[in-house]
Amino acid sequence: MYPGAYYHVTSRGNEQKNGFKSRRDREKFLEYLESATQRYGAVIHAYCQMSNHYHLLLETPAGNLSQIMQHINSAYTTYFNVKRKRSGHLFQGRYKALLVEADEYATELSRYIHLNPVRAAMVARPEDWPWSSYRGFIGQGRAPDWLKREFIHSYFGKKAAAAEKKYRVFVEGLLDTAYESPLRDTVGTAILGSAGFVEAITAEHLTTREAERDLPALNQFVPRPTLEEIVRAVNLVIGSDEKLARQAGMYLCHRYSGEKLRMIGKLFKVRESAISEASRLFPRKMEKDKSLEKAIEKIKDELNICNL
């Protein structure tokens, strides 16, 4: 979305099926995490492979989350399918990414990720699960070279040994206790951060192509005009042609209001299918009529929806 963004990413197996059936599968997935750091500059701060899904806390210095995730999921799916002589999707639709204010939530999210196997009753303690970054964080065995522990460790001490001990206390202090997930503070389904962080993101990065590609859920924060505002603007610009204004109104309401088809159909007193059809056909009409295209651009400008 933008250089230096942090994300909590999850991806689930299609139909909730197990995406890791062997030790080699899990090792191969880790190899693809490593290649994502080498080829696409991903910075992976924490990870956990479960049975039918995985969690990542990663940073994108190049602002290329979609490219990173395309590599990880596609490469692993190809490996999995070839090995088992199958075809089709392995993961359930698009990965889910949450844009994170790192200074506020990185440590809590890393703890949440590392405690996943405990919450799922797969192990009694997080260090008993070998397929997460936790052992590397507490100094039990060698952490992968591509795992960047320093950022999270920096909150617990300047020296690695001291940070490992304090981080372990931080994580395991929640064992056998009920605690609230840090994801409870998510704004909508897209951002985890303070009010100031959310405001800055929506103001500075919301309308970029990278934002739309990497984090489509951010579209929910775009201020959208009401149905009434759209109809009013259409009538001001092309109201002299009642039939054309009606077609334009249905198209613009469907494209930019964010309202359900039922509500738009109720406004224009037509079925939902008629709204969908009008929205599909109207762009063709604009392609053939440049003056109409200019009129629509004027309406969008009046409504301040040129970037939607």
Phi, psi and omega in degrees: 000311173208153182302131178088006180289146176252143180223146163260117185243136173230149175215129185252150177295145180300133181058029178063019181281155181292123180265357180230104186256353182208167176299321180295324176302314183293320178295320180295320178300318178296326177297324179286330172296317179298315182292333176294326178287326183281317187272327188238005175073017178297143174244112184260117183264337178195153177208160173204123173268124175262212178266310182246013177198174176217162178236141173226143165246108186226161181239145182239087180303332180262003179065037188235051183303313184299323179293318179298312183289327175299317180296310184298307185289319181292316181296316181291321178299317178299313178302311184298316182291317179296317181299324185251011177052049178236175177219170177100182183287143174257323180259152186279098177061210181281145174302157176254126182237136178243119178288130191239137169279100192300315184300330182272326194233356185299315182293317179296319180294321178297320177296316178302316180296315184288337179269359180306313180297330178288315179298329180275005179060031177274331176214165180274330182225149185298329180287347177283347180264113186281352188254038171224175180274003188298314181303321177295328181286333183253010174080017176266097184085171183276130175284148176303145181300330183277349179280123182262097181274343193299320184298310180289320178299331184298340178280351186241353178159159181277330180262141187301316184298317180292320180296322179298317181293315181291324178294321179298317177298318180301314183285309188282352174294343180262002176295141178064021176228151175275132179218156181276135178294142175297341180290351178297336183270007181298134176269116186063229175236021192234328190228137173240105183178178180289168179301321179296321179294314179300317180297317181294318180296313182293328181281322189262331190234356190299322187263011180282155178295326179296320179296316180295323182284313185280324188220072184299338180296343178295343180301337180295342182270353180288125177298126183245143179288154177282166177301317181296320180295322179294313180299320180297316180294321178298315181295326179294324186268315184229028182295343181292337177252096188299317181294315180293320179297323179294316178297316180296321180297316179297318179297309184291323178295318180292321185282325193236348185280332185079002180278158179286155180304324181300317181291321180292317178298323178296320180297316183267001178059045176223169178286161180300322181297328179292324177295315180299318181292317179297320180293328180285322186276332187298320178302327178294321178296321179293325180298326182273343185231095184295330177292324176293319179300318178294323179296319179294320177297324178294319178297315179298321179295320178299324182270356181060045180239024182295335183260003180283000000 
